[in-house]
Amino acid sequence: MTMRMMIMTNKNPSIEECIFDCMDDFRPWTYWKLKEVIYNRHGKFYGEPTISAGIRNIRKTRHREKFNLPMTGEVVIKERIIDSKGYTFRLSPEILNHWRKHAD
């Protein structure tokens, strides 16, 4: 069962599960887009501070284990939005290599 399937069957996903459900496409996400998609997919409303904390939590050991992420290195890449305020966040492409190595 994939992580997305696990999250989709969970009736009360955590903020970290909601964020991971969005970010597992490896595209850049803003706080505002995450807030919108989480509300549309899961019916949960989170503000930017809560989403920021959830992104930080994904970097922690407990969530690295839960989402089968590498235990070392950066798993969330933060990039400034050019000519604008704010940042985008995306999962590191290195995660795909990790998943391929541990798919057996």
N, C-alpha and C positions, 0 to 999 in steps of 0.2 A: 504494500500500500504506500503510495507517495505521500509526502508531507502535505501537499495540497488536499488530497483526499482525506487525510486525518483531520485537518483543520476544518474542512467543509462538513464533516460529520460531527464535529464537536459543537454542541449546542451553545456553549458559552466559551468561545475562544478568548485567550488572554490577549492583551495588547500586543505582545511579542508575536503571537501566532497570527494575529491580523496583519501586522506589518510584514512578517515573513511571507504570508499568503500573497501580498501585493508584490513584494520585492523579489520573489523567486523567478521573475522573468528577466532579471539582471539589467533592467532599464533604469535610468535615473528617475528618482521620485523626489518631489518637494513635500514639505509638511502638509501643504494645502491640498495637494492631490491625494496623498495618503489619507488625509482626513475624509475627503469626499468618497474615495473608493471603499474605505473601511465602512463608512456609513451605508453605502449602497449595497455592499456584499453581506455585511454582518449586522446591520441595523444598530451599530454602536457609534456614539459620538465621542470623540476624544479631541482635546485641544492640543495645540502645538507643544506645550511643555510635556504633556503625557506621551505624545508621539516621540519627542526627543529622548525621553527617558527610556522608552521601549527600544529605540534604535541602540542606545548605549547598552541596554541589557542584552541585546543579541550578541554583543561582543564578549559577554561573560561566559565563564566555563560551563555553567549549568545549561545555558541556551545553545552553546556550541555543541554540547553533547546531544541535546534534544533534537536539534536540526541537522545533526551529522555534519558539522562544519569543522574545518581544520582547527586544531587546538593552538596553533601558533600563527602569527601573521595577522594582517588586517583582513577582516571579513566584510566590513562595510566601508565603502569609499565615499568620502565627503568631498564635494567639489563646489566651489563658488560659482554662482550663476553669473555669466558675463554680462556686464552693463546692467546689472540689477542687484537688488538686495536679496539675500538669502542664499541657500545652498541646495544642492541636490544630493541624494544619497542612493547608492546602489550596492548590490552585493558584488564582491570581488569575483572576477572571472576565474581566479584560482580555485574557487569552490568547485567549479565544474571538474577540474583535474582531480581534486580530492574525491569527489563523488565517483568519478570513473575508476580510480584506483581502489576504492572500497566497495565497488558494486558487486564483487564476487561473494 
